[in-house]
Amino acid sequence: MVALQIRDVPEELRDKLAAIAQERGQSLQSYLFDLLSDEARRRDNLAVLDRFSRGAYGARLAAEDVVDPLRLARAERDRAAGAPGDAG
């Protein structure tokens, strides 16, 4: 593992972070490690969401290619099950 050092941290900020860590039952080092890990994980999640939003993964279907067949399949299922409101 690597050691990180942050210079010029105001005492007031250090004290606030230490108090938060203590409230969580953690050492300051453990608390800061969790903060850094969470931030890195968020960046990974944002990168995945960005790939999906650009269509880099997943289905290449338009919404209507899925909605209409799904609607028909549900209507067929409801007719077969004798759902209320079925005219027969």
C-alpha positions in Angstrom: 0.0 0.0 0.0 0.9 3.6 -0.5 1.0 6.3 2.1 -0.7 9.7 1.3 0.0 13.0 3.0 -2.0 16.1 2.8 -0.2 19.3 3.7 -1.6 22.6 5.0 -4.8 21.2 6.5 -6.2 23.8 8.9 -6.5 22.5 12.5 -10.2 23.4 12.6 -10.8 21.1 9.7 -8.7 18.3 11.1 -10.6 18.6 14.4 -14.0 18.4 12.7 -12.9 15.3 10.7 -11.5 13.7 13.9 -14.8 14.4 15.7 -16.8 12.8 12.8 -14.5 9.8 12.9 -14.9 9.4 16.6 -18.7 9.6 16.3 -18.5 6.8 13.8 -16.2 4.8 16.1 -13.3 5.0 13.7 -9.8 6.4 13.7 -9.3 9.5 11.6 -7.2 7.4 9.2 -10.0 4.8 8.8 -12.6 7.5 8.3 -10.5 9.3 5.7 -9.8 6.0 3.9 -13.5 5.4 3.7 -14.1 8.9 2.3 -11.5 8.4 -0.4 -12.8 4.9 -1.3 -16.4 6.2 -1.5 -15.3 9.0 -3.8 -13.4 6.6 -6.1 -16.4 4.2 -6.2 -18.7 7.1 -7.2 -16.4 8.0 -10.0 -16.5 4.4 -11.3 -20.3 4.4 -11.0 -20.6 7.7 -12.9 -18.3 6.3 -15.7 -20.5 3.2 -16.0 -23.7 5.4 -16.2 -22.0 7.6 -18.8 -21.2 4.6 -21.0 -24.8 3.4 -20.7 -26.2 6.8 -21.5 -24.1 6.9 -24.7 -25.4 3.5 -25.7 -22.0 1.9 -25.4 -23.6 -1.1 -23.7 -27.0 -2.6 -23.5 -29.8 -3.0 -26.0 -29.8 -1.3 -29.3 -33.6 -1.2 -29.4 -35.9 1.8 -29.5 -38.5 2.1 -26.8 -41.4 1.3 -29.2 -39.6 -1.9 -30.2 -40.1 -3.1 -26.7 -43.3 -1.4 -25.5 -45.6 -2.6 -28.2 -44.7 -6.3 -28.0 -44.8 -6.1 -24.2 -48.2 -4.6 -24.3 -49.5 -7.3 -26.6 -48.0 -10.1 -24.5 -49.6 -8.7 -21.4 -53.0 -8.4 -23.1 -52.7 -12.0 -24.3 -51.7 -13.1 -20.8 -54.7 -11.3 -19.3 -57.1 -12.8 -21.9 -55.8 -16.3 -21.2 -56.2 -15.7 -17.4 -59.7 -14.4 -17.8 -58.8 -11.0 -16.4 -61.8 -8.8 -15.3 -63.0 -6.5 -18.0 -62.2 -9.1 -20.7 -65.0 -9.1 -23.3 -64.1 -12.6 -24.3 
